[in-house]
Amino acid sequence: MSRKDLIDGRLRAAFAPVHLAVTDDSHRHAGHRGARPEGETHFSVEIVSDAFAGKSRLERHRMVNAALADELVPERIHALAIIAKSPVEWTASA
């Protein structure tokens, strides 16, 4: 299983999102610290879930990081960009 699929599965299980996009951005970081030739080190996540309603941006990021805690180590995921919204916020920004 790819790391992208693992991230997707964990976030779906933890948050039952109405929208989830996981993007492997590793190719954009080739040669940077933490990048590996095989990739799967830098990811972006856009997630929309009721679980984020009423939470601050920091709380949301902490929730996502907690769901992926054992993957967020330098040997696995070097960088994770997160956009986390409630369904109301997501609909309003569309």
MMTF fields as JSON, N, C-alpha, C and O atoms, coordinates in Angstrom:
{
  "mmtfVersion": "1.0.0",
  "mmtfProducer": "UNKNOWN",
  "numBonds": 375,
  "numAtoms": 376,
  "numGroups": 94,
  "numChains": 1,
  "numModels": 1,
  "chainsPerModel": [1],
  "groupsPerChain": [94],
  "chainIdList": ["A"],
  "bondAtomList": [4, 2, 8, 6, 12, 10, 16, 14, 20, 18, 24, 22, 28, 26, 32, 30, 36, 34, 40, 38, 44, 42, 48, 46, 52, 50, 56, 54, 60, 58, 64, 62, 68, 66, 72, 70, 76, 74, 80, 78, 84, 82, 88, 86, 92, 90, 96, 94, 100, 98, 104, 102, 108, 106, 112, 110, 116, 114, 120, 118, 124, 122, 128, 126, 132, 130, 136, 134, 140, 138, 144, 142, 148, 146, 152, 150, 156, 154, 160, 158, 164, 162, 168, 166, 172, 170, 176, 174, 180, 178, 184, 182, 188, 186, 192, 190, 196, 194, 200, 198, 204, 202, 208, 206, 212, 210, 216, 214, 220, 218, 224, 222, 228, 226, 232, 230, 236, 234, 240, 238, 244, 242, 248, 246, 252, 250, 256, 254, 260, 258, 264, 262, 268, 266, 272, 270, 276, 274, 280, 278, 284, 282, 288, 286, 292, 290, 296, 294, 300, 298, 304, 302, 308, 306, 312, 310, 316, 314, 320, 318, 324, 322, 328, 326, 332, 330, 336, 334, 340, 338, 344, 342, 348, 346, 352, 350, 356, 354, 360, 358, 364, 362, 368, 366, 372, 370],
  "bondOrderList": [1, 1, 1, 1, 1, 1, 1, 1, 1, 1, 1, 1, 1, 1, 1, 1, 1, 1, 1, 1, 1, 1, 1, 1, 1, 1, 1, 1, 1, 1, 1, 1, 1, 1, 1, 1, 1, 1, 1, 1, 1, 1, 1, 1, 1, 1, 1, 1, 1, 1, 1, 1, 1, 1, 1, 1, 1, 1, 1, 1, 1, 1, 1, 1, 1, 1, 1, 1, 1, 1, 1, 1, 1, 1, 1, 1, 1, 1, 1, 1, 1, 1, 1, 1, 1, 1, 1, 1, 1, 1, 1, 1, 1],
  "groupList": [{"groupName": "MET", "atomNameList": ["N", "CA", "C", "O"], "elementList": ["N", "C", "C", "O"], "formalChargeList": [0, 0, 0, 0], "bondAtomList": [1, 0, 2, 1, 3, 2], "bondOrderList": [1, 1, 2], "singleLetterCode": "M", "chemCompType": "L-PEPTIDE LINKING"}, {"groupName": "SER", "atomNameList": ["N", "CA", "C", "O"], "elementList": ["N", "C", "C", "O"], "formalChargeList": [0, 0, 0, 0], "bondAtomList": [1, 0, 2, 1, 3, 2], "bondOrderList": [1, 1, 2], "singleLetterCode": "S", "chemCompType": "L-PEPTIDE LINKING"}, {"groupName": "ARG", "atomNameList": ["N", "CA", "C", "O"], "elementList": ["N", "C", "C", "O"], "formalChargeList": [0, 0, 0, 0], "bondAtomList": [1, 0, 2, 1, 3, 2], "bondOrderList": [1, 1, 2], "singleLetterCode": "R", "chemCompType": "L-PEPTIDE LINKING"}, {"groupName": "LYS", "atomNameList": ["N", "CA", "C", "O"], "elementList": ["N", "C", "C", "O"], "formalChargeList": [0, 0, 0, 0], "bondAtomList": [1, 0, 2, 1, 3, 2], "bondOrderList": [1, 1, 2], "singleLetterCode": "K", "chemCompType": "L-PEPTIDE LINKING"}, {"groupName": "ASP", "atomNameList": ["N", "CA", "C", "O"], "elementList": ["N", "C", "C", "O"], "formalChargeList": [0, 0, 0, 0], "bondAtomList": [1, 0, 2, 1, 3, 2], "bondOrderList": [1, 1, 2], "singleLetterCode": "D", "chemCompType": "L-PEPTIDE LINKING"}, {"groupName": "LEU", "atomNameList": ["N", "CA", "C", "O"], "elementList": ["N", "C", "C", "O"], "formalChargeList": [0, 0, 0, 0], "bondAtomList": [1, 0, 2, 1, 3, 2], "bondOrderList": [1, 1, 2], "singleLetterCode": "L", "chemCompType": "L-PEPTIDE LINKING"}, {"groupName": "ILE", "atomNameList": ["N", "CA", "C", "O"], "elementList": ["N", "C", "C", "O"], "formalChargeList": [0, 0, 0, 0], "bondAtomList": [1, 0, 2, 1, 3, 2], "bondOrderList": [1, 1, 2], "singleLetterCode": "I", "chemCompType": "L-PEPTIDE LINKING"}, {"groupName": "GLY", "atomNameList": ["N", "CA", "C", "O"], "elementList": ["N", "C", "C", "O"], "formalChargeList": [0, 0, 0, 0], "bondAtomList": [1, 0, 2, 1, 3, 2], "bondOrderList": [1, 1, 2], "singleLetterCode": "G", "chemCompType": "PEPTIDE LINKING"}, {"groupName": "ALA", "atomNameList": ["N", "CA", "C", "O"], "elementList": ["N", "C", "C", "O"], "formalChargeList": [0, 0, 0, 0], "bondAtomList": [1, 0, 2, 1, 3, 2], "bondOrderList": [1, 1, 2], "singleLetterCode": "A", "chemCompType": "L-PEPTIDE LINKING"}, {"groupName": "PHE", "atomNameList": ["N", "CA", "C", "O"], "elementList": ["N", "C", "C", "O"], "formalChargeList": [0, 0, 0, 0], "bondAtomList": [1, 0, 2, 1, 3, 2], "bondOrderList": [1, 1, 2], "singleLetterCode": "F", "chemCompType": "L-PEPTIDE LINKING"}, {"groupName": "PRO", "atomNameList": ["N", "CA", "C", "O"], "elementList": ["N", "C", "C", "O"], "formalChargeList": [0, 0, 0, 0], "bondAtomList": [1, 0, 2, 1, 3, 2], "bondOrderList": [1, 1, 2], "singleLetterCode": "P", "chemCompType": "L-PEPTIDE LINKING"}, {"groupName": "VAL", "atomNameList": ["N", "CA", "C", "O"], "elementList": ["N", "C", "C", "O"], "formalChargeList": [0, 0, 0, 0], "bondAtomList": [1, 0, 2, 1, 3, 2], "bondOrderList": [1, 1, 2], "singleLetterCode": "V", "chemCompType": "L-PEPTIDE LINKING"}, {"groupName": "HIS", "atomNameList": ["N", "CA", "C", "O"], "elementList": ["N", "C", "C", "O"], "formalChargeList": [0, 0, 0, 0], "bondAtomList": [1, 0, 2, 1, 3, 2], "bondOrderList": [1, 1, 2], "singleLetterCode": "H", "chemCompType": "L-PEPTIDE LINKING"}, {"groupName": "THR", "atomNameList": ["N", "CA", "C", "O"], "elementList": ["N", "C", "C", "O"], "formalChargeList": [0, 0, 0, 0], "bondAtomList": [1, 0, 2, 1, 3, 2], "bondOrderList": [1, 1, 2], "singleLetterCode": "T", "chemCompType": "L-PEPTIDE LINKING"}, {"groupName": "GLU", "atomNameList": ["N", "CA", "C", "O"], "elementList": ["N", "C", "C", "O"], "formalChargeList": [0, 0, 0, 0], "bondAtomList": [1, 0, 2, 1, 3, 2], "bondOrderList": [1, 1, 2], "singleLetterCode": "E", "chemCompType": "L-PEPTIDE LINKING"}, {"groupName": "ASN", "atomNameList": ["N", "CA", "C", "O"], "elementList": ["N", "C", "C", "O"], "formalChargeList": [0, 0, 0, 0], "bondAtomList": [1, 0, 2, 1, 3, 2], "bondOrderList": [1, 1, 2], "singleLetterCode": "N", "chemCompType": "L-PEPTIDE LINKING"}, {"groupName": "TRP", "atomNameList": ["N", "CA", "C", "O"], "elementList": ["N", "C", "C", "O"], "formalChargeList": [0, 0, 0, 0], "bondAtomList": [1, 0, 2, 1, 3, 2], "bondOrderList": [1, 1, 2], "singleLetterCode": "W", "chemCompType": "L-PEPTIDE LINKING"}],
  "groupTypeList": [0, 1, 2, 3, 4, 5, 6, 4, 7, 2, 5, 2, 8, 8, 9, 8, 10, 11, 12, 5, 8, 11, 13, 4, 4, 1, 12, 2, 12, 8, 7, 12, 2, 7, 8, 2, 10, 14, 7, 14, 13, 12, 9, 1, 11, 14, 6, 11, 1, 4, 8, 9, 8, 7, 3, 1, 2, 5, 14, 2, 12, 2, 0, 11, 15, 8, 8, 5, 8, 4, 14, 5, 11, 10, 14, 2, 6, 12, 8, 5, 8, 6, 6, 8, 3, 1, 10, 11, 14, 16, 13, 8, 1, 8],
  "groupIdList": [1, 2, 3, 4, 5, 6, 7, 8, 9, 10, 11, 12, 13, 14, 15, 16, 17, 18, 19, 20, 21, 22, 23, 24, 25, 26, 27, 28, 29, 30, 31, 32, 33, 34, 35, 36, 37, 38, 39, 40, 41, 42, 43, 44, 45, 46, 47, 48, 49, 50, 51, 52, 53, 54, 55, 56, 57, 58, 59, 60, 61, 62, 63, 64, 65, 66, 67, 68, 69, 70, 71, 72, 73, 74, 75, 76, 77, 78, 79, 80, 81, 82, 83, 84, 85, 86, 87, 88, 89, 90, 91, 92, 93, 94],
  "secStructList": [7, 7, 2, 2, 2, 2, 2, 2, 2, 2, 2, 2, 2, 2, 2, 7, 7, 1, 3, 3, 3, 3, 3, 3, 7, 4, 4, 4, 4, 6, 6, 1, 6, 6, 7, 7, 6, 6, 7, 7, 1, 3, 3, 3, 3, 3, 3, 3, 7, 4, 4, 4, 6, 6, 7, 7, 2, 2, 2, 2, 2, 2, 2, 2, 2, 2, 2, 6, 4, 4, 4, 7, 1, 6, 6, 6, 7, 1, 3, 3, 3, 3, 3, 3, 3, 7, 2, 2, 2, 2, 2, 2, 2, 7],
  "xCoordList": [0.846, 0.0, 0.888, 1.87, 0.532, 1.314, 1.051, 0.035, 1.961, 1.789, 0.584, -0.133, 0.364, -0.802, -2.087, -2.988, -2.177, -3.362, -3.513, -4.629, -2.405, -2.44, -2.988, -3.833, -2.503, -2.988, -4.488, -5.258, -4.887, -6.295, -7.152, -8.173, -6.742, -7.507, -7.613, -8.679, -6.523, -6.541, -7.439, -8.195, -7.352, -8.173, -9.656, -10.514, -9.957, -11.361, -11.906, -13.04, -11.108, -11.542, -11.716, -12.642, -10.838, -10.864, -11.931, -12.495, -12.222, -13.059, -14.3, -15.114, -14.473, -15.61, -15.84, -16.925, -14.843, -14.934, -15.96, -16.22, -16.533, -17.401, -16.563, -17.029, -15.332, -14.375, -12.978, -12.646, -12.169, -10.782, -9.938, -10.247, -8.881, -7.906, -6.518, -6.106, -5.811, -4.437, -3.542, -3.733, -2.568, -1.684, -0.24, 0.231, 0.455, 1.884, 2.648, 2.721, 3.214, 3.959, 5.463, 6.233, 5.889, 7.311, 8.146, 9.274, 7.619, 8.382, 8.758, 9.744, 7.993, 8.266, 9.376, 9.824, 9.813, 10.812, 12.083, 12.89, 12.256, 13.439, 14.697, 14.825, 15.611, 16.862, 16.799, 17.836, 15.613, 15.476, 15.717, 15.654, 15.989, 16.168, 14.899, 13.791, 15.068, 13.942, 13.352, 12.571, 13.709, 13.193, 13.988, 15.195, 13.295, 13.939, 13.681, 12.64, 14.592, 14.422, 13.114, 12.52, 12.666, 11.437, 10.17, 9.063, 10.325, 9.178, 8.457, 9.039, 7.174, 6.305, 6.819, 6.79, 7.289, 7.801, 7.07, 7.047, 6.483, 5.83, 4.395, 4.176, 3.434, 2.027, 1.232, 1.583, 0.146, -0.861, -2.181, -2.51, -2.927, -4.224, -5.263, -5.076, -6.342, -7.52, -8.639, -9.02, -9.158, -10.158, -11.306, -11.099, -12.516, -13.728, -14.534, -14.922, -14.78, -15.478, -16.247, -15.84, -17.357, -18.113, -17.26, -17.52, -16.257, -15.4, -14.654, -14.196, -14.529, -13.783, -14.66, -14.144, -15.97, -16.882, -16.583, -16.483, -16.445, -16.199, -14.779, -14.49, -13.881, -12.486, -11.628, -11.918, -10.578, -9.63, -8.757, -8.725, -8.062, -7.141, -6.098, -5.787, -5.567, -4.565, -5.151, -4.51, -6.347, -6.987, -7.202, -6.997, -7.61, -7.836, -6.532, -6.499, -5.476, -4.181, -3.713, -3.171, -3.92, -3.538, -4.339, -3.802, -5.616, -6.453, -5.94, -5.843, -5.617, -5.089, -3.74, -3.493, -2.871, -1.558, -1.686, -0.922, -2.638, -2.84, -3.281, -2.86, -4.122, -4.591, -3.456, -3.512, -2.431, -1.302, -0.003, 1.075, -0.09, 1.082, 2.227, 3.38, 1.939, 3.037, 3.664, 4.724, 3.037, 3.617, 4.419, 5.261, 4.149, 4.798, 6.152, 6.39, 7.015, 8.399, 9.281, 8.879, 10.471, 11.314, 11.565, 11.754, 11.572, 11.83, 10.636, 10.767, 9.479, 8.274, 7.77, 8.001, 7.087, 6.561, 7.378, 7.439, 7.992, 8.818, 7.983, 8.239, 6.974, 6.17, 4.722, 4.442, 3.804, 2.38, 1.694, 1.648, 1.164, 0.392, -1.078, -1.568, -1.777, -3.152, -4.095, -3.84, -5.182, -6.334, -7.483, -7.886, -8.007, -9.083, -10.242, -10.076, -11.412, -12.584, -13.806, -13.868, -14.77, -16.078, -16.864, -16.514, -17.916, -18.717, -19.299, -19.376, -19.706, -20.246, -19.186, -19.479, -17.965, -16.872, -16.519, -16.248, -16.527, -16.172, -17.201, -16.841, -18.474, -19.553, -19.479, -19.685, -19.187, -19.107, -17.951, -18.036, -16.87, -15.687, -15.74, -14.871, -16.751, -16.835, -17.399, -17.533],
  "yCoordList": [-1.181, 0.0, 1.239, 1.314, 2.196, 3.425, 4.263, 4.092, 5.149, 6.045, 6.967, 7.293, 7.377, 8.204, 7.459, 8.038, 6.192, 5.389, 5.196, 5.199, 5.031, 4.879, 6.149, 6.075, 7.31, 8.589, 8.713, 9.052, 8.44, 8.516, 7.628, 8.074, 6.388, 5.45, 5.87, 5.764, 6.341, 6.77, 7.986, 8.051, 8.944, 10.143, 9.839, 10.422, 8.936, 8.53, 7.841, 8.093, 6.984, 6.272, 7.218, 7.055, 8.196, 9.101, 10.185, 10.592, 10.666, 11.849, 11.694, 12.616, 10.572, 10.379, 11.64, 12.22, 12.06, 13.329, 13.306, 12.267, 14.476, 14.626, 14.925, 14.775, 15.345, 15.57, 15.3, 15.727, 14.587, 14.341, 14.236, 13.458, 15.015, 14.933, 14.853, 15.742, 13.792, 13.604, 13.651, 12.883, 14.553, 14.734, 14.496, 15.052, 13.665, 13.444, 14.543, 14.54, 15.477, 16.601, 16.355, 17.29, 15.142, 14.835, 15.274, 15.733, 15.143, 15.516, 17.001, 17.391, 17.816, 19.253, 19.573, 20.716, 18.567, 18.781, 17.959, 17.791, 17.455, 16.657, 17.449, 18.61, 16.825, 17.469, 18.228, 18.623, 18.438, 19.134, 18.176, 16.957, 18.74, 17.929, 17.126, 17.655, 15.864, 15.002, 14.301, 13.362, 14.739, 14.107, 12.831, 12.767, 11.838, 10.595, 10.372, 10.788, 9.736, 9.531, 8.806, 9.079, 7.897, 7.146, 7.938, 7.473, 9.127, 9.979, 9.581, 8.986, 9.923, 9.646, 10.258, 9.616, 11.503, 12.192, 13.509, 13.965, 14.113, 15.416, 15.302, 14.912, 15.643, 15.497, 16.75, 17.521, 16.928, 17.95, 17.227, 16.262, 17.712, 17.133, 18.243, 19.268, 18.032, 18.895, 17.998, 17.029, 18.323, 17.476, 18.327, 19.391, 17.833, 18.523, 17.537, 16.472, 17.904, 17.0, 17.777, 18.865, 17.205, 17.781, 17.85, 18.674, 17.003, 16.971, 18.287, 18.563, 19.097, 20.355, 21.559, 22.651, 21.368, 22.476, 23.011, 22.248, 24.321, 24.969, 24.862, 25.324, 24.263, 24.107, 25.172, 25.606, 25.581, 26.526, 25.807, 24.578, 26.579, 26.004, 25.126, 24.033, 25.605, 24.838, 23.523, 22.478, 23.569, 22.335, 21.34, 20.139, 21.833, 20.96, 20.284, 19.083, 21.072, 20.515, 19.477, 18.435, 19.764, 18.792, 17.506, 16.418, 17.615, 16.43, 15.572, 14.351, 16.217, 15.486, 14.87, 13.701, 15.65, 15.131, 13.943, 12.984, 13.995, 12.882, 11.624, 10.521, 11.776, 10.614, 9.966, 8.781, 10.754, 10.261, 10.189, 10.085, 10.244, 10.406, 9.441, 9.867, 8.171, 7.221, 7.325, 6.744, 8.045, 8.268, 9.569, 9.742, 10.471, 11.794, 11.768, 12.473, 10.948, 10.862, 11.038, 10.657, 11.606, 11.917, 10.747, 10.963, 9.536, 8.384, 8.07, 7.314, 8.645, 8.363, 9.628, 9.823, 10.481, 11.726, 12.895, 13.123, 13.618, 14.759, 16.024, 16.835, 16.197, 17.423, 17.114, 16.299, 17.782, 17.603, 18.969, 19.616, 19.402, 20.641, 20.273, 19.335, 21.013, 20.652, 21.826, 22.949, 21.541, 22.432, 21.616, 20.61, 22.043, 21.325, 22.29, 23.341, 21.92, 22.79, 21.995, 20.774, 22.722, 22.124, 22.167, 22.943, 21.357, 21.403, 22.795, 23.199, 23.525, 24.879, 25.796, 26.564, 25.726, 26.569, 26.184, 27.045, 24.89, 24.398, 24.848, 25.273, 24.756, 25.18, 26.677, 27.138, 27.441, 28.896, 29.343, 30.386, 28.561, 28.942, 28.432, 28.761, 27.628, 27.038, 28.008, 27.662],
  "zCoordList": [0.0, 0.0, 0.0, 0.738, -0.827, -0.876, 0.374, 1.048, 0.665, 1.818, 1.591, 2.537, 0.363, 0.029, 0.386, 0.992, 0.017, 0.332, 1.838, 2.357, 2.533, 3.984, 4.641, 5.532, 4.198, 4.725, 4.461, 5.359, 3.242, 2.865, 3.769, 4.292, 3.95, 4.766, 6.222, 6.829, 6.772, 8.18, 8.386, 9.356, 7.473, 7.618, 7.394, 8.056, 6.471, 6.275, 7.523, 7.93, 8.12, 9.328, 10.514, 11.307, 10.636, 11.789, 11.681, 12.696, 10.453, 10.316, 9.442, 9.383, 8.768, 7.857, 7.009, 7.051, 6.252, 5.533, 4.398, 3.793, 4.129, 2.968, 1.728, 0.598, 1.951, 0.869, 1.428, 2.534, 0.649, 1.036, -0.223, -1.125, -0.28, -1.367, -0.747, -0.001, -1.06, -0.594, -1.828, -2.77, -1.818, -2.958, -2.54, -1.547, -3.306, -3.081, -3.82, -5.049, -3.063, -3.627, -3.642, -3.861, -3.417, -3.255, -4.448, -4.27, -5.653, -6.851, -6.843, -7.469, -6.151, -6.069, -5.068, -4.976, -4.322, -3.278, -3.509, -2.595, -4.716, -5.039, -4.719, -5.108, -4.019, -3.644, -2.335, -1.803, -1.809, -0.528, 0.624, 0.464, 1.771, 2.976, 3.24, 3.152, 3.558, 3.865, 2.66, 2.816, 1.452, 0.238, -0.047, 0.187, -0.546, -0.957, -2.443, -2.95, -3.142, -4.589, -4.935, -5.978, -4.086, -4.361, -4.029, -4.299, -3.447, -3.146, -1.875, -0.967, -1.827, -0.687, 0.615, 1.665, 0.537, 1.725, 2.01, 3.153, 0.997, 1.121, 0.593, -0.554, 1.437, 1.064, 1.393, 2.286, 0.641, 0.927, 1.159, 0.47, 2.142, 2.463, 2.494, 3.15, 1.787, 1.894, 2.409, 1.752, 3.578, 4.216, 4.743, 5.326, 4.524, 4.972, 5.799, 5.317, 7.048, 7.959, 9.021, 9.428, 9.459, 10.578, 11.84, 12.716, 11.94, 13.13, 13.342, 14.451, 12.301, 12.405, 12.76, 13.001, 12.791, 13.11, 14.508, 15.469, 14.606, 15.888, 16.4, 17.504, 15.625, 16.039, 15.361, 14.245, 16.048, 15.459, 14.434, 14.38, 13.636, 12.65, 13.342, 12.869, 14.452, 15.193, 15.706, 15.6, 16.253, 16.744, 15.611, 15.786, 14.467, 13.307, 12.865, 12.595, 12.799, 12.4, 13.421, 13.053, 14.671, 15.704, 15.57, 15.78, 15.224, 15.043, 13.88, 13.997, 12.773, 11.61, 11.961, 11.665, 12.59, 12.979, 13.928, 13.822, 14.85, 15.783, 15.044, 15.395, 14.03, 13.258, 12.466, 12.137, 12.167, 11.366, 12.161, 11.574, 13.472, 14.342, 14.041, 13.968, 13.869, 13.666, 12.277, 12.041, 11.363, 10.037, 9.964, 9.084, 10.89, 10.853, 11.547, 12.528, 11.014, 11.474, 10.238, 9.138, 10.399, 9.239, 8.293, 7.096, 8.79, 7.926, 7.025, 6.063, 7.333, 6.55, 5.864, 4.671, 6.607, 6.033, 6.574, 7.783, 5.676, 6.076, 6.231, 7.122, 5.356, 5.393, 5.037, 4.157, 5.739, 5.506, 5.549, 6.595, 4.405, 4.339, 4.517, 3.888, 5.373, 5.721, 5.481, 5.916, 4.783, 4.717, 5.29, 4.706, 6.425, 7.107, 7.339, 7.958, 6.833, 6.941, 7.378, 7.234, 7.913, 8.173, 6.864, 5.975, 6.721, 5.491, 5.202, 4.042, 6.236, 6.032, 5.435, 4.518, 5.943, 5.432, 3.993, 3.157, 3.723, 2.396, 1.364, 0.266, 1.716, 0.812, 0.576, -0.547, 1.616, 1.496, 0.607, -0.04, 0.571, -0.212, -1.636, -2.442, -1.962, -3.3, -4.318, -5.491]
}
